Amino acid sequence: MGKMLGGQVTPVGLTPVTECPPFPQGGSDAIAGWLDRNPDARMVVIDVFAKMRGPAPQSVSAYDADHVAVGYAKRIVDHYGIAVVLVHHVRKAGSDDFLTECRAPAASPEPQRHRRSRRRHARAQAGARAGRRHLARHRTRRRRSRVRASVPSRLRRLADANWLRAGLPVAEVSRRAGNSPEVIHRRYAGVIDDSEEENNRKIEKTMGWESSSGT
């Protein structure tokens, strides 16, 4: 309005009103009351009509909602004999039907199958997240149990190696460890080889071969 007037004073016969409830919430009564107070009025301009129309019920089509909203203005025209101008914005998308351009696109309700699919997808995602958390906890428990089980095993093997280094026979070490001699030979081959060299030196010393081998 300020751009239209260009800074000039509002004309005498023009009454700008910036607040008015929608038609279903008492807008038509407000306009009728203003017309009763101004019997010389010849025209009412509603800008923009979408604000006065109000939200359309979900169970009503866009055509029926427009018909009901225009019916409020039509009753004012018939009762007071004046002109009512409804300013409506056109859609940005073009159309061969001018009525389609004047009507805003109605939001179509989401099909039932889409809602069911969305709920199934949400449940599947929740189940996948729960499965990943369960698998992570299971892996953590397995790692901890392996650590606890490996400590006695390492200590037992260390004791077996020390017994062999101390000179205990393989048969005695296998008896104390609860394993067969074949297992002791397979697991501690390096330690046993060292012990055999030491035993060989003892045999050579006992048999008197040490001095002869040195010469």
C-alpha positions as CSV (number, residue, x, y, z in Angstrom):
1,M,0.0,0.0,0.0
2,G,2.9,2.4,0.8
3,K,4.4,1.7,-2.7
4,M,1.0,2.3,-4.3
5,L,0.5,5.6,-2.6
6,G,4.1,6.8,-3.0
7,G,4.1,8.6,0.3
8,Q,0.8,10.4,-0.3
9,V,-2.0,10.6,2.2
10,T,-4.5,7.7,2.1
11,P,-7.7,8.7,0.0
12,V,-10.7,9.6,2.0
13,G,-12.9,6.7,0.8
14,L,-10.2,4.1,1.4
15,T,-10.0,2.3,4.7
16,P,-7.0,-0.1,5.0
17,V,-7.5,-2.9,7.6
18,T,-4.5,-5.1,8.4
19,E,-6.1,-7.5,10.8
20,C,-9.1,-9.8,10.2
21,P,-9.8,-13.4,11.2
22,P,-10.4,-16.0,8.4
23,F,-13.9,-16.5,7.1
24,P,-14.6,-19.7,9.1
25,Q,-13.3,-18.0,12.3
26,G,-15.6,-14.9,12.1
27,G,-14.0,-13.1,9.2
28,S,-17.3,-12.7,7.4
29,D,-19.0,-11.3,10.5
30,A,-16.1,-8.8,10.9
31,I,-16.5,-7.6,7.3
32,A,-20.3,-7.4,7.8
33,G,-19.9,-5.3,10.9
34,W,-17.6,-2.9,9.1
35,L,-20.1,-2.5,6.3
36,D,-22.8,-1.8,8.8
37,R,-20.7,1.0,10.2
38,N,-19.8,2.3,6.7
39,P,-23.1,2.2,4.7
40,D,-21.5,4.2,1.8
41,A,-18.9,1.5,1.1
42,R,-19.2,0.1,-2.4
43,M,-16.2,-2.4,-2.5
44,V,-14.2,-4.7,-0.3
45,V,-10.8,-5.9,-1.5
46,I,-9.4,-9.0,0.3
47,D,-5.6,-9.4,-0.2
48,V,-4.7,-12.1,-0.1
49,F,-7.6,-14.5,-0.3
50,A,-5.6,-17.5,1.0
51,K,-5.3,-15.8,4.4
52,M,-9.1,-15.3,4.6
53,R,-9.9,-18.7,3.3
54,G,-8.2,-20.6,6.2
55,P,-6.9,-24.1,6.2
56,A,-9.0,-26.7,4.3
57,P,-10.2,-29.8,6.1
58,Q,-8.3,-32.9,5.2
59,S,-11.4,-34.8,4.2
60,V,-12.5,-32.0,1.7
61,S,-11.1,-31.6,-1.8
62,A,-9.4,-28.4,-2.9
63,Y,-12.3,-27.5,-5.2
64,D,-14.9,-27.9,-2.4
65,A,-12.7,-25.9,0.0
66,D,-12.5,-23.0,-2.5
67,H,-16.3,-23.3,-3.1
68,V,-17.0,-23.0,0.6
69,A,-14.6,-20.1,1.1
70,V,-16.0,-18.1,-1.8
71,G,-19.5,-18.8,-0.4
72,Y,-18.7,-16.5,2.5
73,A,-17.8,-13.7,0.2
74,K,-20.8,-14.4,-2.0
75,R,-23.2,-14.1,0.9
76,I,-21.7,-10.6,1.8
77,V,-22.2,-9.5,-1.9
78,D,-25.8,-10.7,-1.9
79,H,-26.7,-9.1,1.4
80,Y,-25.0,-5.7,1.0
81,G,-25.1,-5.4,-2.8
82,I,-21.4,-4.4,-3.0
83,A,-18.4,-5.8,-5.0
84,V,-15.9,-8.1,-3.3
85,V,-12.5,-8.4,-4.9
86,L,-10.5,-11.5,-4.0
87,V,-6.8,-11.2,-4.7
88,H,-5.2,-14.6,-5.3
89,H,-1.6,-15.5,-6.1
90,V,-1.1,-17.9,-9.0
91,R,1.1,-20.9,-8.9
92,K,4.6,-20.8,-10.2
93,A,4.0,-24.0,-12.3
94,G,2.2,-23.2,-15.5
95,S,-1.0,-25.0,-16.7
96,D,-3.4,-24.9,-19.6
97,D,-6.3,-24.5,-17.1
98,F,-6.2,-21.0,-15.5
99,L,-8.2,-22.4,-12.6
100,T,-5.4,-24.8,-11.9
101,E,-2.9,-21.9,-11.8
102,C,-5.1,-20.1,-9.3
103,R,-5.4,-23.1,-7.0
104,A,-2.5,-24.0,-4.7
105,P,-1.5,-27.6,-5.0
106,A,-3.1,-29.7,-2.3
107,A,-0.9,-31.9,-0.2
108,S,-2.0,-35.5,-1.0
109,P,-2.2,-37.8,2.0
110,E,0.5,-40.4,2.3
111,P,-0.7,-43.8,1.0
112,Q,-1.2,-46.4,3.6
113,R,1.3,-48.7,2.0
114,H,4.0,-46.0,2.2
115,R,3.4,-45.6,5.9
116,R,3.6,-49.4,6.4
117,S,6.8,-49.5,4.4
118,R,8.3,-46.6,6.4
119,R,7.4,-48.3,9.7
120,R,8.9,-51.6,8.5
121,H,12.1,-49.8,7.4
122,A,12.4,-48.1,10.8
123,R,11.9,-51.4,12.7
124,A,14.5,-53.1,10.5
125,Q,17.0,-50.3,11.2
126,A,16.4,-50.5,14.9
127,G,16.9,-54.3,14.8
128,A,20.1,-53.9,12.9
129,R,21.4,-51.4,15.5
130,A,20.5,-53.7,18.3
131,G,22.2,-56.6,16.5
132,R,25.4,-54.6,16.1
133,R,25.4,-53.7,19.8
134,H,24.9,-57.3,20.8
135,L,27.7,-58.5,18.5
136,A,30.1,-55.8,19.9
137,R,29.3,-56.9,23.5
138,H,29.8,-60.6,22.5
139,R,33.2,-59.8,20.9
140,T,34.3,-57.8,24.0
141,R,33.4,-60.7,26.3
142,R,35.3,-63.1,24.1
143,R,38.4,-61.0,24.0
144,R,38.3,-60.6,27.8
145,S,37.8,-64.4,28.3
146,R,40.7,-65.1,25.9
147,V,43.0,-62.8,27.9
148,R,42.0,-64.4,31.2
149,A,42.5,-67.9,29.7
150,S,45.9,-67.1,28.1
151,V,47.5,-65.9,31.4
152,P,47.6,-69.4,33.0
153,S,48.7,-71.0,29.7
154,R,51.7,-68.6,29.4
155,L,52.7,-69.3,33.0
156,R,52.5,-73.0,32.6
157,R,54.7,-72.9,29.4
158,L,57.2,-70.7,31.2
159,A,57.4,-73.2,34.0
160,D,57.9,-76.1,31.6
161,A,60.7,-74.2,29.8
162,N,62.5,-73.4,33.1
163,W,62.3,-77.0,34.2
164,L,63.9,-78.1,31.0
165,R,66.7,-75.5,31.4
166,A,67.2,-76.6,34.9
167,G,68.1,-80.1,33.6
168,L,65.0,-82.0,34.3
169,P,64.4,-85.0,32.0
170,V,61.7,-84.7,29.4
171,A,59.8,-87.6,31.0
172,E,59.7,-85.8,34.3
173,V,58.6,-82.5,32.7
174,S,55.9,-84.3,30.8
175,R,54.7,-85.9,34.0
176,R,54.6,-82.6,35.9
177,A,53.0,-80.7,33.0
178,G,50.4,-83.4,32.3
179,N,51.5,-83.7,28.6
180,S,53.1,-86.5,26.7
181,P,56.8,-86.5,25.9
182,E,56.0,-86.0,22.2
183,V,54.2,-82.7,23.1
184,I,57.1,-81.5,25.2
185,H,59.5,-82.3,22.3
186,R,57.3,-80.5,19.8
187,R,56.7,-77.4,21.9
188,Y,60.1,-76.9,23.5
189,A,62.4,-78.2,20.8
190,G,64.8,-75.2,21.2
191,V,65.0,-75.6,24.9
192,I,65.6,-79.3,24.7
193,D,68.3,-78.9,22.1
194,D,70.1,-76.5,24.5
195,S,69.8,-79.0,27.3
196,E,71.2,-81.8,25.0
197,E,74.2,-79.8,24.3
198,E,74.8,-79.3,28.0
199,N,74.2,-83.0,28.6
200,N,76.7,-83.9,25.9
201,R,79.3,-81.7,27.5
202,K,78.7,-83.5,30.8
203,I,79.0,-86.9,29.1
204,E,82.3,-85.8,27.4
205,K,83.6,-84.6,30.7
206,T,82.7,-87.8,32.5
207,M,84.2,-90.0,29.7
208,G,87.3,-87.9,29.5
209,W,86.7,-87.0,25.9
210,E,86.7,-83.2,26.6
211,S,90.5,-82.9,26.7
212,S,91.0,-85.1,23.7
213,S,88.5,-83.2,21.6
214,G,90.2,-80.0,22.6
215,T,93.5,-81.2,21.3
